[in-house]
Amino acid sequence: MEFAGQVAVVTGGASGIGEACARLLAQGGATVVIADRNLEGAQRLAREIGGHAVELDVGDDDPARAALTRIDEEIGPVAVLVNSAGVLQRTLPPERLGMKEWDFVARVDLRGTYLCCAVLGSRMAGRGAGAIVNIASVAGMRSGPLHSYGPAKAGVISLGECLAAEWGPRGVRVNTVSPGFTLTPALERGFATRTLQAQALTASSALGRLVRAEEIAQAVVFLASPRASGVTGVNLPVDCGYLVATSWASYGGLRHDGEAEPGVAQTDR
């Protein structure tokens, strides 16, 4: 019961990675606030885990600030913040990606993460303790056809480093988890619309499969827990080996039989 007596806020907690984080934090004894623009989904989960549901759109500044402040004053004080709220982006070339869509993705994924950190992290710093874990993406670490989502997630990674240094002297740890392709409702919609191909995604990871939301939650909860008391400012990819596997395409792809291809020298002697 590492989080017994603590209040934990999970933005975007009504589904996917956020839901998995909320469930695991509740198992650890935390009083979990599921903060999501899908209030009905947040209420459903809150009933299941004995937590609280709060309607929150991180892209809507003033209402979001007010909701986060109420949580800290009426349910809190908040000891753990998991910023999982985010939106995806269509894989459009720049000439078709309008600024309205670009701004929407960046506003929710980067600006919304910063807003939640600024409101609750500042309060944690004032109390001298707290842990924040932001959800970024491997898309923020590699090139891809996501010209708003990728830069926004790269910004989340940088933001975590900046805030870790800012608030470390005041007892607040800030870390980041960067998921690879994770089996969530959003990814399943991509498969259904054929925007994404499951076979292509699994072939691009060293472990040959997609990440499970529960695996992301395990990393998040570890970083938020006392077990990671000396860890701050890190970005932890949980990607089933996507980052290490993709560059192998230049050499014909990953080897699955354990042997080198004919004609390829195994040493340089």
ABEGO torsion letter per residue (X at the ends): XAABGBBBBBBGAABEAAAAAAAAAAAAGBBBBBBBABAAAAAAAAAAAGBBBBBBBAABAAAAAAAAAAAAAAAOBBABBBBABBBBBBBBBAAABBAAAAAAAAAAAAAAAAAAAAAAAAAAAAAGBEBBBBBBBAAAABBBABAAAAAAAAAAAAAAAAAAAAAAAAGBBBBBBBBBBBBBAAAAAAAAAGABBAAAAAAABAAGBBBBAAAAAAAAAAAABAAAAABBGBBBBBAGGAAAAAAAAAAGEBBAAGBBBBGBBABAX
